[in-house]
Amino acid sequence: MSFRVDAKGLPTHWYNIIGDLPFELPPDIQPPRSEEATQSGMKMQIPLSLVRQNTTRQRDIPIPDEVLDHYRAWRTTPLKRALHLEAHLGTTARIYFKYEGGNASGSHKLSTAIAQAHYYKAAGATRLTTGTGAGQWGTALAIGCRAFGMDCRVYMVGSSYRAKPYRRTIMQLYGANVLSSPSTQTHFGSRLAASGMDSGNIAFAVTEALEDAHANEGSQLSVGSGENYSILHSTVIGIEARQQLLELGHPPDIVVASLGAGSNFGGIAFPFLGERLRGERNVRCVSVEPQACPKLTRGVYRYDYTDGSGVTPLQKMYTLGHQFKPAGMHAGGLRYHACSKLISALYHHKQIDAVAYAQRDVFESAVLFSQLEGILPAPESAHAVHGAIQEAIRAREEGRSPTILFCLSGHGMFDLAAYAEYLDGSMENVEVSEEEIQRSRSLLPDIDESQAVAQELS
Ligand SMILES: Cc1ncc(COP(=O)(O)O)c(C=O)c1O
């Protein structure tokens, strides 16, 4: 099967992997009425267009013209071969990377931000709220809102808000109103702040954004990753890369990407995984996560909340528990406690591989890459760089010559404080103890899975 692209290689359709799944996805469950939800009446709402994209089995979903018009400003994105890195490693592998850092937001997140802004606007929203960790998603949504004439409110995880002041500035530059989370603008944030919490996490920031959207007429919460539709919109990345590699005559054997909640990994990997699921080509897709937040490699496949309050529907995912408090590390976009139900199910069914690496090793590879190839990776993307290097070294040792493709999902020019720490030797390797994993697991909601089927049938 081939994907649909225009004369310049820009996809005209997104690829929906649900149409190729050889298994059913476990349905979501409505949460038991938590104190938070009961008090506020909060409920997650998304436009019908996105609800349909979450569940349809149609493989090719047309990209609306209004979205394509914006995509043309920066897509297609470059596919590059890391020739200097290959030579340095003495590898027999070819290493290609798809560079998503060249747009105004600096990361892959803009492809779903533009699409979501379009769909929310079409559904009548005048203002979008969101939570952001490292700030890439908040920046992308600020740009999306600006493109479609909407206001934007971003709750930025407190530790990033303080560590990355210029990320905040760039969001403001595109018109967003940015608050440090926990904030005093929401009941949820005020309670957290009163309990002494100031560093925050992404699940809490999303809860604040949800409460804010609920309290303000015309406002909706938009989330940057993890939902089927946000991965769907990101598949433009993999479709373009596949076309570019086909033209070079080098289809990939291995695809590597870092894993936050999933739109980065799914965005590049799903078009290739589709080929694997349909039995056309055997591509190995490798997800790379930090040892500090190892949801696939050390999490459990259970029903859990996607935010920190217990208001969002429960999804069956690999999770460390929604109460998991990841230790401070520099790849803020990978600090999410769980991962998309689609990627979780693919991992559960052994269709993808997962690895976890230590922070300093990841930064060592990122510095090497920037010195050899001239692009400084975002700390999140640095995980993919490190993963690709490990694959290339293994290929050399085993005398194989695979083509490796990885997603360089963003640039690291706002992350120089992290690189400074690496260079001056003060960067730590952050590990999660088994006790912390067990503690957080013990706080997972106790769900009878037959409830899910019953809810779906009713
Ligand atoms: C540059 C970059 N790469 C990768 C990720 C992980 O993305 P996702 O949550 O889409 O998996 C993020 C998340 O913020 C990011 O900013």
The ligand as an SDF file (V2000), in Angstrom:
LIG
                    3D

 16 16  0  0  0  0  0  0  0  0999 V2000
   11.4600   17.6090   21.2650 C   0  0  0  0  0  0  0  0  0  0  0  0
   10.5370   16.5630   21.7870 C   0  0  0  0  0  0  0  0  0  0  0  0
   10.7040   15.2910   21.3870 N   0  0  0  0  0  0  0  0  0  0  0  0
    9.9140   14.2930   21.8510 C   0  0  0  0  0  0  0  0  0  0  0  0
    8.9280   14.5350   22.7870 C   0  0  0  0  0  0  0  0  0  0  0  0
    8.0490   13.4250   23.2340 C   0  0  0  0  0  0  0  0  0  0  0  0
    6.8750   13.6060   22.5400 O   0  0  0  0  0  0  0  0  0  0  0  0
    5.5440   12.7930   22.6750 P   0  0  0  0  0  0  0  0  0  0  0  0
    4.8850   13.1480   23.9410 O   0  0  0  0  0  0  0  0  0  0  0  0
    4.8200   13.3110   21.5080 O   0  0  0  0  0  0  0  0  0  0  0  0
    5.8600   11.3680   22.6160 O   0  0  0  0  0  0  0  0  0  0  0  0
    8.7110   15.8510   23.2300 C   0  0  0  0  0  0  0  0  0  0  0  0
    7.6450   16.1480   24.1950 C   0  0  0  0  0  0  0  0  0  0  0  0
    7.4880   17.2310   24.6780 O   0  0  0  0  0  0  0  0  0  0  0  0
    9.5410   16.8910   22.7210 C   0  0  0  0  0  0  0  0  0  0  0  0
    9.3610   18.1460   23.1150 O   0  0  0  0  0  0  0  0  0  0  0  0
  1  2  1  0
  2  3  1  0
  2 15  2  0
  3  4  2  0
  4  5  1  0
  5  6  1  0
  5 12  2  0
  6  7  1  0
  7  8  1  0
  8  9  2  0
  8 10  1  0
  8 11  1  0
 12 13  1  0
 12 15  1  0
 13 14  2  0
 15 16  1  0
M  END
$$$$
